[in-house]
Amino acid sequence: MTSIIIALAVVALVVYGLERNHRRQLPLGSRLAGSSDAEDRDLPRVAAELHVTAADPAQADRAPRRPVAPVRKVHPIRSV
């Protein structure tokens, strides 16, 4: 019986703390930080790349790729 009362007290304190924290938060509403009218430049770029690839699949093979960098050798003392 005592453990049930203690469990109910813990649950009540957690609910009270959550409700108190929720009431202390400021209502942001329409005052969100940042703007929503920013231009998404990735969308036209990706669409153009997909259009070129769909029109000529061989063009994708001729696309410039970043050169592969050689892997550095690990110093024998530092590898242990």
One Martini backbone bead per residue (centre of mass of N, CA, C, O) as a GRO file, in nm:
protein
   80
    1MET     BB    1   0.058   0.064  -0.020
    2THR     BB    2   0.303   0.251   0.002
    3SER     BB    3   0.406   0.218  -0.293
    4ILE     BB    4   0.156   0.345  -0.427
    5ILE     BB    5   0.180   0.624  -0.298
    6ILE     BB    6   0.462   0.687  -0.402
    7ALA     BB    7   0.399   0.655  -0.703
    8LEU     BB    8   0.178   0.876  -0.711
    9ALA     BB    9   0.364   1.106  -0.616
   10VAL     BB   10   0.563   1.093  -0.850
   11VAL     BB   11   0.358   1.137  -1.076
   12ALA     BB   12   0.252   1.409  -0.971
   13LEU     BB   13   0.526   1.560  -0.984
   14VAL     BB   14   0.575   1.524  -1.285
   15VAL     BB   15   0.317   1.660  -1.385
   16TYR     BB   16   0.366   1.930  -1.247
   17GLY     BB   17   0.639   1.995  -1.386
   18LEU     BB   18   0.536   1.987  -1.678
   19GLU     BB   19   0.315   2.203  -1.653
   20ARG     BB   20   0.497   2.433  -1.552
   21ASN     BB   21   0.685   2.435  -1.799
   22HIS     BB   22   0.465   2.485  -2.013
   23ARG     BB   23   0.370   2.768  -1.897
   24ARG     BB   24   0.664   2.912  -1.927
   25GLN     BB   25   0.631   2.914  -2.215
   26LEU     BB   26   0.648   3.086  -2.498
   27PRO     BB   27   0.443   3.207  -2.735
   28LEU     BB   28   0.525   3.219  -3.067
   29GLY     BB   29   0.374   3.167  -3.323
   30SER     BB   30   0.465   3.420  -3.559
   31ARG     BB   31   0.767   3.454  -3.399
   32LEU     BB   32   0.964   3.317  -3.570
   33ALA     BB   33   1.264   3.236  -3.657
   34GLY     BB   34   1.308   3.369  -3.942
   35SER     BB   35   1.241   3.270  -4.280
   36SER     BB   36   1.019   3.157  -4.565
   37ASP     BB   37   1.146   3.325  -4.839
   38ALA     BB   38   1.360   3.140  -4.920
   39GLU     BB   39   1.570   3.026  -5.159
   40ASP     BB   40   1.585   2.715  -5.330
   41ARG     BB   41   1.876   2.616  -5.502
   42ASP     BB   42   1.872   2.299  -5.514
   43LEU     BB   43   1.626   2.230  -5.685
   44PRO     BB   44   1.719   2.337  -5.970
   45ARG     BB   45   1.985   2.179  -5.978
   46VAL     BB   46   1.872   1.892  -5.957
   47ALA     BB   47   1.677   1.914  -6.195
   48ALA     BB   48   1.897   1.967  -6.409
   49GLU     BB   49   2.062   1.707  -6.363
   50LEU     BB   50   1.827   1.510  -6.423
   51HIS     BB   51   1.767   1.612  -6.708
   52VAL     BB   52   2.044   1.549  -6.832
   53THR     BB   53   2.049   1.245  -6.756
   54ALA     BB   54   1.783   1.170  -6.909
   55ALA     BB   55   1.870   1.270  -7.194
   56ASP     BB   56   2.195   1.177  -7.129
   57PRO     BB   57   2.352   0.914  -6.984
   58ALA     BB   58   2.652   0.974  -7.078
   59GLN     BB   59   2.691   1.245  -6.924
   60ALA     BB   60   2.738   1.125  -6.638
   61ASP     BB   61   3.029   1.010  -6.710
   62ARG     BB   62   3.148   1.313  -6.784
   63ALA     BB   63   3.150   1.406  -6.513
   64PRO     BB   64   3.307   1.575  -6.285
   65ARG     BB   65   3.541   1.461  -6.052
   66ARG     BB   66   3.678   1.410  -5.766
   67PRO     BB   67   3.973   1.360  -5.655
   68VAL     BB   68   4.161   1.110  -5.528
   69ALA     BB   69   4.300   1.066  -5.228
   70PRO     BB   70   4.554   0.963  -5.067
   71VAL     BB   71   4.657   0.751  -4.828
   72ARG     BB   72   4.786   0.770  -4.534
   73LYS     BB   73   5.039   0.682  -4.347
   74VAL     BB   74   5.102   0.511  -4.063
   75HIS     BB   75   5.253   0.550  -3.785
   76PRO     BB   76   5.395   0.308  -3.589
   77ILE     BB   77   5.368   0.455  -3.310
   78ARG     BB   78   5.061   0.559  -3.343
   79SER     BB   79   4.914   0.266  -3.394
   80VAL     BB   80   4.930   0.165  -3.073
   0.00000   0.00000   0.00000
